[in-house]
Amino acid sequence: MKKSTGLVAGVVVVALAYSGASWYMGKQAQLAVEHLVANANEGFRSVAGDGSTDPVAQLRIDRFERGVFSSLADYTLTIPDASDSPIEVRIADRLHHGPFPWALLKSGDFAPALAASFARLIPTATTQAWVSSQPNGVSPLSIQTRVSLAGQAHTRFSFKPVDIKRDGEHIVFSGGLITVDWSNDFRDHKVHGAFETLSVAGETVEGELAFSGIALSHDSQTQSDGQVRVQGKLGVSKITASDESFDGDIVLDNSAVVYESTQKDTLLSATLRYDFGRIRLGDIDLGSIALGGRASNIDAIQMASLLKLLDAIDTRQTRDDSLDLLPAEQESLEKHFKAMVALKPVVAIDPVLWKTAKGESSALIDLHLAPAENQTEGRPVSPDELLVQSIRNLEIRLDLSRPMLVHLFTQFESDPAEREQLAAFANMMFDGYVKELEASGLVKVREDGASTRMVFSKGALSVNDQPMSIEELMGLVFQMVL
């Protein structure tokens, strides 16, 4: 009797202890959720720019009911839209508390955890058609997260296949999976995702736009000094655009967007590149194109504020049918621009590369800015004048391949004899233009092409290593146009 009484007492003690531990874990999970939501909203505000009064994206907790072993929560992400109706995505979450969440135990996962989350979409005006596309009330998106006790987590976003016809639009999606691995007390994350196909047809795309072989990766790491390093890639094996007005499809093979950035406090450096492995217009092969850009020493907050200011000025000028700046606009532009160039930013468009089987052409623009020297304080300065005064160095390079351009020109004719005539005509036109430009000193000519290099530094301009005034350059360009 005493043994059975002791056993019962032991079970009660263990049950009470586990209930207390689970309740405590639930409290810690709620604090973690609130912390993540606050960080997300702070990030949205920082992107909007310092002192911005424009509406920004917002993530909020609509409900959090904490129980002993599990909690219920609802979240809403609101994204401002140009129309009066913002985009709203709402999620319902069932959060199972640790240290041994029952949902994980049932799946054979016996390792201790802070919580296990199982979330699904709640219909809104934005997501109603997406949610209704699934039978029997199944959510088209399910989100499962396992949160460890060591500041780590693993999330799976599972997308169901979708076939939606609405308002003249037809969307077909294969479904897919995105995984996120969180670490470093949730400050770092790695994202991987894959989708087989996505197609959109209707007036929005003026025909049909189809993607296949979609893959994405993203890696964000926070260093000990607070610097955040981000790199990622979005790749698509094939993009096909169809339009009844065009004879044949536009096909892009092996396309990708690649990006990388580092940021500490508000100082940002970044690179971005678009790659198109092969471009075809029907039977016409246009080769491959790479287009990239890079920037360094950029104040992210000042840049966001400057872009919003320019957008507001453009809206006001369009409304007033005037290109004049108001005194307050002039003052704000000068203030934000001076704050930007104080860090001596560098902005470049590089690479710009177009390759075919017959050759390649390239271009580059490299701009270095610095605070303007010898500027008269108090004197109004136009934005154009302020920009010119702030240019420390500007380099523009262009290199054209004659065989490549001739090949592209003749691709639009299928008859061999006609192609030969087009090639002769293209060579004649190329020679005529570049010889005139060479005589003016604007290009250097070689047997297989032509190139030019312009450098503007410390108020002086040189073209192909020869000094030239801006007035001379503009006069020559004007003559070429006429």
N, C-alpha and C positions, 0 to 999 in steps of 0.2 A: 504494500500500500504506500509505504513511504517512497519506494522507488518510482512508482507510477506518478505520485504527487510531484516528486522532484523532476520527473521527465516533463510533465505538463507545465510546471513552472519554468523549466528551461526553454520549452517551446514558446511560451508566452513572452519570456524575456527576449528571445531571439526575434520573435515577430515584432515586438515593440521596438527593438533596436533597429530592425530593418525598416520599419515604418518611419522611424525618426530619420534614418539615413536617407530614405527615399524622399521624404518631405524636404530635407535640407538640400538634396540634389535638385529637386524641383525649383527651390528658391534660387539656387545658383544658376540654373538653366534660364530662369526668367531674367535674372540680372544680365546674363550673357546676351540674351535676345535684345534687351533694352539697349545694351551697349552697342551691339552691331547696328541697330536701327539708328541710333544717334550718330554713329560714325558715317553711315550711309548718307544721312541728311546733311551732315557737315560737308561731305564730299560734293553733294549737289550744289550747295551754296557757294563753295569755293570755285566751282566751274562757272557759276553765273557771274562772278566778278565782285570785287570789293565795292560795297555800297549799292549794289544793284537792287532796284525795286521791282524788277520783272519777276513774274512767277517762275518758280523752279520746280523740278521734280521733287516729290516728297514720299517717303515711306512712313507709314504710321501703323501703330498697333491698335486695332479697333476693339479687341477683346483679349483678355488673358485671364482665364479661370484656372487657378492652380489647385489641384487636388493633392492627395497624399502620394499616389502612385503614378498619376498622369495629369496633364493639363490640356486645356483646349484654348486655342488662340486663332484670331483672324487678323490678317495683315492686308493693307491696301497700298499699292504703288500708284501714285497719280503723276502723270506726265503732261505738262501744259502743251496745248496744241494751238495752231493758228486759228482754228475755229473756236466757237464758244464752248464746245464740249471737249473737256480734257480726256486723255486716254487713262482708263482705270483698269488695273489688274488686281484681283482680290484672291487671297489664298486662305484656305482653312487648314489648320494644323492640329494634329493630335501628337502631343509630346509625352513620351513615356520616360519616367524618371529612372535614374540609376540607383544604386550602383550596378544592378543587373536588370535592365529593362526587359519586361516580359516579352515584348515583341521581338527582341533579339534572341532571347532564350528559345522561343518557339522555332526560330530559323536556324538554331544550332550554334549561335554565337554566344559563348559563355564568358568572354572577357569582360572585365568591369568597364562601365561607360558612364559618362555624366548624363546622357540622354539619348533617346532615339526619336527622330521626328519623321512623321508621315503626313505630307501635305498634298492638297489637291486644289484645283481651281474652283472658285465660286463664280457663277455667271454675273457679268456686268454688261452694260450696253456695249462695251468694247469687245468682250469675249463671248457674248451670247451665241453667235453663230458658230464659233469654235467649239464651245461646250456642247451645243445641240447637234454637232456632227457625229457624236458618239452615241451608240445604242445603250439603252438601259441605264442612262445616267452616269456612265463611266466617264471619269475625268480625262480629257485629252492630254493632260500633263500631270504626272505624279512626281513628287519630290521626296526622296528618302535621304535622311542625314543621320549619320552615327557620330556623336560627339564624344571624344575620349576624355579621360581625366587629366590629360597632359597638354591641353591647349591645341588639340588637333581634331580634325573632323574629315569625314568623307561624305560627299553629296552626290546623288544620282538624279539627274533630270531626265525622266523617260517620257518621250513624246509618242503619242499614238498616231497611226496613219489618219490622214484627213482628206476628205473630198467634199468641198463646199461650192455650191452654186448659189450666188446671191447678187441681185442688182446688176445682172449682165456680166458678172465676173465668175471665173471658174478657177478654184485653187485646189491643186492636188499635191499632197505631201506624203512622203513615204514613212514619216516618223523617224525616230532616231534616239540617240543617247548623248548626253553631256555629263561628264563627271568633273567634280571639283575636289581637290585635296587641299585642305587648310592646315597650316602649321604655324609655328612661331607665335603661339597664343592668338591664332586666327589672323595675324597681320599679313601672312604670306599665303598665296594660293597658286595652284597649277590647274589649268582647265584643259580638257580634251573633249572633243566632240566629233560626231560623224553622222551624216545624213545621206541616204542614197539619192533621192530625187526631190525636187520641188519645181512645180510649174504653175504659172499664172497666165490666164488668158482673159482678154476683155479690153474694154476701152482704156483702162488705166495704163496698160503697156502697149496699146495700139496694135494688138495682135496677140502673140504668145511668146512668153519668155520662160525658158526651161533651164534648170541647173541639175547637174548630176555629179556624183562623187564629191560631196561637200565634206571638208575636214577642217577643223579649227583647233588651235592650241594657243594658250596664253599662260604666261608665267610672271608673277609679281613677287619680288623679294625685297624685304626691308633690311637694310644693313644696320650695323650697330651704331653708326653715326646719324641714323635717321634718313639716309638716302634711300629712295625707292627705285628699284630697277624693274622695268617692264619690257617684255619682248613677246611677240606672238605672230601668228600667221593664220590667214584664212585662205584655203585653197579650194579650187573648183576644177574638177577634171574637164568638164565641158559645159559651156554656156551657149544656148541656141536661141536666137531671136528670129521669129517668123512674122512677116507682114505681107498681106495680100498685094500691096502696092509695089513690092520688090520681088523680082524673079529669082528665087533661091533664098536660102537661109543665111543669116549672119552667124558664124560659128567661131567661138573662142575656145581654144584648147589649152589646157594646163595653165589656167589663170591663178594668180595669187596676189594677196595683199600682205606685205611683211612690214612689221613695225617694231621699233625699239625706242625706249626712252629712259632717262634717268632724271629724278627730281629730288631736290632737297629743299625743304621749306617751299618757297615759291619759284626757285630757280629751276628751269626746265631745259633739257636738251633732248632732241628727238630726231629719228629718221623714219621715213615712210616710203615704201616702194610698191608700185603696181607692175606686175609681170604678166604678159600675155604671150604664152609660148608659141601660139600659131593663130593667125587671124585669117578667116576665109569669108569671102562674099560669094556665095554660090560656088562656082568652080574656080574662082579667082583666089590665089594664094598671096596674101599680103605680108607674109613673114611674121616676125615676132617683134614685140615692142616692150621696152622697159621704161618706166617713168617714175622718177623718185625725187624726194626732197629731203632736206635736213635743216635743222635749226639748232643753235646753241646759245647759251646765255640769255634765255628768254624768261622774263617774269610772267609766270602763268596767270597771275591775278590781273596784272596790268594789261596783258594781252586780251584776256576775256572782257575786261571793262572797255578797252579801246574798240574791240569788234562790236560790242553792243552799242557803244556811242555812235559808231559809223552807221550801224543799221538804223538807229533812231534818227540820225541826220538825213539819211536817204529817204526814210518814210516821210519826214517833215518836208523835205524839198519836193518830193513827188506830190504831196498834198497841196503845197503852195505854188507848184509849177515854177520853181526858182532854184538856181544853183548857188545862190549867195549863202554865206554862212552868217548866222546870228552871232553877236558878240559873245554870248555865253557859250555857244558851240565852239567858236574859235578858241576861247580860253580853255575849255575842257580838252579839246584836241591837243593843244600845245602842252598842257599839263601831263596828259597820259603819254604822249609821244616822248617827251623829255625823260619821263620816268623809265620808259622802255629802253631808250638808247643810252641811258646812263650806265647800263650793264655791258655795253659794246656787243650787241647781239650780232650773230652771223646767220644769214638765211641763204639757202642755195637750192636751186632746181638741178638735181644731179643724181642719178644719170638720166639722160634722155637719149635712148638708143633704139634705132629701128634697123632690124636685120632682115635680109632676104638671102636667097641662094646666090645672088650676084654681088652682094656687098653690104655695107652698113653705113648709116649716117648717124651723127650724134650732135648734141647741143649741151650747153652748160650756162647757167647764170649763177654767179657767186657774189653775194652782197654782204659787205661788212659795214656796220653802222657805229657811230661814236657821237658823243655830245658835240654840237655845233660849236665851232671856234669863232671868236670875234663877232658874236651876235649882239646887236644893240638891244639892251634890256628895255622893256617897256614899249618897244615898237612892234605893232602888229605884224605877224609873219604868216603868210599863206601856207597851207599844208604842203604844197608843192615846193615852195622855197625852203621850208624847214627840212623836208626830206633831202633835198639836194645838199643843203649845208651839212647834213649829218652823215653823208656818204663818205666813209673813210676809204673804201675801195670797192669798185664794181667791175666785175669781169664777165664778158659775154663771149662765148665761143660757139661757132657753128662749123660743122664739117659735113659736106655733102658728097656722096658717092655717085658719080655719073652712071656706072653700070646698074646700080640699084634703082635709081630714079627712072632710067630708060626701061628697065625690066618691069617696074610697076606700071608705067604708062602703057606698055604694050599688052599687059595682062587682060585688059578690057576688050581685046579683040581675039576671037578664036581662030580666024582664018590665017594660016601661015604667011601668005603673001601680004595680007593687010598688016600683019604684025611687023613684017620687015619694013614696010613703008612707014609705019608709025615709029619704029625704032630710028629710022633715018631722020624723020621729022623731029623727034625728041632730042636727038643729038644736035641737030641744027639749032633748035631753040635754046638748048643748054649753052652751047658755044656762044650764041649771040648775047645772051644775058650776062654770062660770067665775064666775057671779054670787055663789055661796057663797064661792068663793076670793077674789073681789074684796072682799067684805064683811070678810074676815079680813085683808085687806092683802097676800095672797100673790101676787096677779096684778093686772095692769092690763088692762082690757078695751077693745077698740076694735071698730068695726063688723065688720071682716073677720077678727077673731081675738083672741088674748090673748097676753100676754108676762109674764115675770118675770125679775128680776135680783137675785141675792143676792151680797153681798160680805162676807167675813170677813177683817178686817185688824186686826192688833195686838190680838187678843183681843176685838174688837167686831164685832157682826153688824148688817148693814143689809139690809132687804128692800125693793126698789123705792124706794131712797133714804130709807127710814124706819128708825130704829134699832129693833132687836128683840133680845131676849135669846134664847140658844139654848134655854132652857127654854120660853119662849113659842112659839118655832117648833115644837119637838117636840110641845108640847101641841096646837097647831093641826093639825099633821099627824096626830096620833093621833085627833083628833076627826073629821077627814076620812075616815080609814080606817074608823072605826066607823060 
